[in-house]
Amino acid sequence: MLKINKSFSVCCTSFLLQFWEVLGDEHGIDITGNYRGDSPLQLERINVYFNEAYSHKYVPRSILVDLEPGTMDSVRSSKIGPLFRPDNFIHGNSGAGNNWAKGHYTEGAELIENVMDVVRNECESCDCLQGFQLIHSLGGGTGSGMGTLLINKIREEYPDRIMNTFSVVPSPKVSDTVVEPYNAILSIHQLIENTDETFCIDNEALYDICFRTLKLTNPTYGDLNHLVSLTMSGVTTSLRFPGQLNADLRKLAVNMVPFPRLHFFMP
């Protein structure tokens, strides 16, 4: 059974939590980590995204990282907070201040070895490590700066493993920080060189879907998060359930990427 280590930079905490809720529902895992499902297919490939701990409890293969403690506190206190392994919460104290250089060279660089220790620990628990998935935002300082630093470090240490990212791309119409375009440009260069598959998530496109397709007059962030989590769930379905088509990250890259640098997907 192939196992995939999940590594997250939590700058998009709300849809990350919703993603794990959707995964739990699809695999029959409740918020305490116990299996409550009714189909053997739910457990057939559950080791791809979950570790089985003591008493048949399932723990997400997830590492949550941020440069300020507030995000981690909100995850711990959320409905599915108890599901995550406590050792896999890693945070700094000062934040990146929406500054790519702070996340990549100063604040993030001080924390990166702690993150890599946890990544190695997760990798050692895998039977056959296939790759990494990173969820991050390109608009802030942590997701863009430290996120790309983490990608570089993982690429150095595991050069033959697949690197897959879900990257939230900033939009001029849906923006709360003036430096978002700079952070995104600095990050995209790193993504071109060091990732194998990048799924681009655009807030403006999400709003368009809510208005035009779902006919919502006033979409909330909850609606956007739900849309993103369902998209991510759909993209990863072939990894989590038995099937012939795109059954692993490498097959997905073989079928979808015409040239190595052209690996940006619009889900």
C-alpha positions as CSV (number, residue, x, y, z in Angstrom):
1,M,0.0,0.0,0.0
2,L,1.4,3.4,-1.0
3,K,1.4,6.0,1.7
4,I,1.5,9.7,1.1
5,N,2.8,12.2,3.6
6,K,0.7,15.3,3.8
7,S,2.6,18.5,4.6
8,F,0.7,21.7,5.1
9,S,1.6,25.4,5.6
10,V,-1.5,26.7,7.3
11,C,-2.1,30.1,5.8
12,C,-5.5,28.8,4.5
13,T,-6.6,27.3,7.8
14,S,-10.3,27.4,7.2
15,F,-10.5,25.5,4.0
16,L,-7.8,23.1,5.2
17,L,-10.0,22.2,8.2
18,Q,-13.0,21.8,5.8
19,F,-10.9,19.6,3.5
20,W,-10.1,17.2,6.4
21,E,-13.8,17.2,7.4
22,V,-14.7,16.1,3.9
23,L,-12.0,13.4,4.0
24,G,-13.3,12.2,7.3
25,D,-16.9,12.0,6.0
26,E,-15.8,10.2,2.8
27,H,-13.8,7.6,4.8
28,G,-16.2,7.3,7.7
29,I,-13.8,8.8,10.3
30,D,-15.4,10.9,13.1
31,I,-13.9,13.9,14.9
32,T,-12.4,11.5,17.5
33,G,-10.5,9.4,14.9
34,N,-12.8,6.4,15.2
35,Y,-14.2,4.6,12.1
36,R,-17.9,4.9,11.8
37,G,-18.3,4.0,8.1
38,D,-20.3,1.2,6.5
39,S,-18.2,0.2,3.5
40,P,-14.9,-1.8,3.3
41,L,-13.8,0.6,0.4
42,Q,-13.6,3.4,2.9
43,L,-10.7,1.6,4.7
44,E,-9.0,0.0,1.7
45,R,-6.6,2.9,1.0
46,I,-7.2,4.9,4.2
47,N,-3.4,4.7,4.9
48,V,-2.8,7.2,2.1
49,Y,-4.0,10.1,4.3
50,F,-4.3,8.6,7.8
51,N,-2.1,6.8,10.2
52,E,-3.7,4.1,12.3
53,A,-2.8,4.7,15.9
54,Y,-3.6,2.8,19.1
55,S,-7.1,1.5,19.6
56,H,-7.8,1.7,15.9
57,K,-7.9,5.5,15.9
58,Y,-7.0,7.3,12.7
59,V,-4.7,10.3,12.7
60,P,-4.2,12.6,9.7
61,R,-0.8,12.5,8.0
62,S,-0.6,16.2,8.3
63,I,1.9,18.8,9.5
64,L,0.5,22.2,10.3
65,V,3.0,25.2,10.2
66,D,2.6,28.9,10.7
67,L,4.9,31.7,11.8
68,E,2.4,33.0,14.4
69,P,0.7,31.0,17.2
70,G,-2.8,32.3,16.6
71,T,-3.6,30.1,13.7
72,M,-2.5,27.0,15.5
73,D,-4.7,27.9,18.5
74,S,-7.7,28.3,16.2
75,V,-7.0,24.8,14.7
76,R,-6.6,23.2,18.1
77,S,-9.9,24.7,19.4
78,S,-11.8,23.8,16.2
79,K,-14.3,21.0,15.9
80,I,-11.7,18.6,14.3
81,G,-8.7,19.9,16.2
82,P,-8.4,16.8,18.4
83,L,-8.0,14.7,15.3
84,F,-4.5,16.0,14.6
85,R,-1.3,14.8,16.2
86,P,-0.2,17.4,18.8
87,D,3.5,17.1,17.9
88,N,2.7,18.1,14.3
89,F,1.7,21.7,15.2
90,I,4.7,23.9,14.6
91,H,4.6,27.7,14.9
92,G,6.8,30.7,15.4
93,N,6.0,33.8,17.5
94,S,6.4,36.8,15.4
95,G,4.7,36.1,12.0
96,A,6.0,37.1,8.6
97,G,4.1,40.4,8.2
98,N,3.0,39.6,4.6
99,N,6.7,39.8,3.7
100,W,8.0,37.0,1.4
101,A,11.7,37.6,2.4
102,K,10.8,37.3,6.1
103,G,9.1,33.9,5.5
104,H,11.9,32.7,3.2
105,Y,15.1,34.0,4.7
106,T,14.7,35.1,8.4
107,E,11.7,34.0,10.5
108,G,10.9,30.9,8.3
109,A,14.6,29.9,8.1
110,E,14.8,29.8,11.9
111,L,11.8,27.4,12.1
112,I,12.5,25.2,9.0
113,E,14.7,22.6,10.7
114,N,12.0,21.9,13.3
115,V,9.5,21.4,10.4
116,M,12.0,19.1,8.6
117,D,12.4,16.9,11.7
118,V,8.7,16.3,11.8
119,V,8.6,15.7,8.0
120,R,11.3,13.1,8.4
121,N,9.4,11.5,11.3
122,E,6.3,11.2,9.1
123,C,8.2,9.9,6.2
124,E,9.8,7.1,8.4
125,S,6.3,5.9,9.2
126,C,5.5,5.4,5.5
127,D,5.7,2.0,3.8
128,C,6.4,3.5,0.5
129,L,6.6,7.3,0.4
130,Q,5.2,8.6,-2.8
131,G,5.2,12.3,-2.4
132,F,4.2,15.4,-0.5
133,Q,1.2,17.8,-0.8
134,L,1.4,21.3,0.4
135,I,-1.5,23.7,0.9
136,H,-0.5,27.3,1.0
137,S,-1.3,30.8,0.0
138,L,0.9,32.8,-2.4
139,G,-0.4,36.2,-1.1
140,G,0.8,36.2,2.5
141,G,4.4,36.0,3.9
142,T,4.3,32.5,5.5
143,G,2.6,30.5,2.7
144,S,4.7,32.2,0.0
145,G,8.0,32.7,1.6
146,M,8.3,29.8,4.1
147,G,6.1,27.5,1.9
148,T,8.6,27.8,-1.0
149,L,11.5,27.4,1.5
150,L,9.9,24.1,2.7
151,I,9.5,22.9,-0.9
152,N,13.2,23.6,-1.6
153,K,14.3,21.7,1.6
154,I,12.0,18.7,0.8
155,R,13.3,18.7,-2.8
156,E,16.9,18.6,-1.6
157,E,16.2,15.7,0.8
158,Y,13.7,13.7,-1.3
159,P,14.6,14.6,-4.9
160,D,12.8,11.6,-6.4
161,R,9.5,12.0,-4.6
162,I,6.5,13.9,-6.2
163,M,5.9,17.4,-4.9
164,N,2.3,18.5,-5.3
165,T,0.9,21.8,-4.1
166,F,-2.5,23.5,-3.8
167,S,-1.7,27.1,-4.1
168,V,-4.1,30.0,-3.4
169,V,-3.3,32.6,-6.1
170,P,-4.1,36.3,-5.2
171,S,-6.5,38.2,-7.3
172,P,-6.7,42.0,-7.7
173,K,-10.4,42.1,-7.2
174,V,-10.3,39.9,-4.0
175,S,-7.3,41.3,-2.1
176,D,-6.6,42.6,1.4
177,T,-2.8,43.2,1.1
178,V,-1.0,45.5,-1.4
179,V,2.1,43.3,-1.5
180,E,0.3,40.1,-2.7
181,P,1.4,40.4,-6.3
182,Y,5.1,40.6,-5.2
183,N,4.8,37.6,-2.9
184,A,3.1,35.6,-5.7
185,I,5.7,36.5,-8.3
186,L,8.6,35.5,-6.0
187,S,6.8,32.2,-5.2
188,I,5.9,31.2,-8.7
189,H,9.6,31.1,-9.7
190,Q,10.2,28.6,-6.9
191,L,7.1,26.6,-7.9
192,I,8.2,26.3,-11.5
193,E,11.6,24.9,-10.5
194,N,10.8,22.7,-7.6
195,T,7.2,21.3,-7.8
196,D,5.8,18.6,-10.1
197,E,2.1,19.5,-9.9
198,T,0.6,22.8,-8.8
199,F,-3.2,23.2,-8.5
200,C,-4.0,26.9,-8.7
201,I,-6.9,28.1,-6.6
202,D,-8.2,31.6,-7.5
203,N,-10.5,33.5,-5.1
204,E,-11.9,35.6,-7.9
205,A,-12.8,32.4,-9.9
206,L,-14.5,31.0,-6.8
207,Y,-16.7,34.0,-6.5
208,D,-17.6,33.8,-10.2
209,I,-18.7,30.1,-9.6
210,C,-20.7,31.1,-6.6
211,F,-22.5,33.9,-8.5
212,R,-22.9,32.3,-12.0
213,T,-23.2,28.6,-11.3
214,L,-24.5,28.3,-7.7
215,K,-26.6,31.5,-8.0
216,L,-25.6,32.7,-4.6
217,T,-26.3,36.4,-4.1
218,N,-23.9,37.0,-1.3
219,P,-21.3,34.2,-1.0
220,T,-19.4,33.9,2.3
221,Y,-15.9,32.6,2.9
222,G,-17.6,29.4,4.2
223,D,-19.1,28.9,0.7
224,L,-15.7,29.4,-0.9
225,N,-14.0,27.0,1.6
226,H,-16.7,24.4,0.9
227,L,-16.1,24.7,-2.8
228,V,-12.3,24.4,-2.5
229,S,-12.5,21.4,-0.1
230,L,-14.8,19.6,-2.5
231,T,-12.5,20.4,-5.4
232,M,-9.4,19.1,-3.5
233,S,-11.4,16.0,-2.4
234,G,-12.3,15.3,-6.1
235,V,-8.7,15.8,-7.2
236,T,-7.4,13.3,-4.6
237,T,-10.3,10.7,-5.0
238,S,-8.2,8.5,-7.3
239,L,-5.4,8.4,-4.6
240,R,-7.8,7.4,-1.8
241,F,-10.1,4.8,-3.4
242,P,-9.4,1.8,-5.6
243,G,-9.4,2.5,-9.4
244,Q,-7.5,2.3,-12.6
245,L,-7.3,6.0,-13.6
246,N,-4.5,8.4,-12.2
247,A,-4.2,6.1,-9.2
248,D,-1.2,7.9,-7.8
249,L,0.6,11.3,-8.0
250,R,3.1,10.1,-10.6
251,K,0.5,8.8,-13.0
252,L,-1.3,12.1,-12.6
253,A,1.9,14.0,-13.6
254,V,2.5,11.6,-16.6
255,N,-1.0,12.1,-17.9
256,M,-1.3,15.9,-17.3
257,V,2.1,17.5,-17.7
258,P,3.3,17.9,-21.3
259,F,6.6,19.6,-20.3
260,P,8.2,19.6,-16.8
261,R,7.8,23.4,-16.3
262,L,4.2,23.4,-17.5
263,H,2.7,21.8,-14.4
264,F,0.1,24.4,-13.3
265,F,-3.5,23.1,-13.2
266,M,-6.7,25.0,-13.0
267,P,-9.2,22.7,-11.2
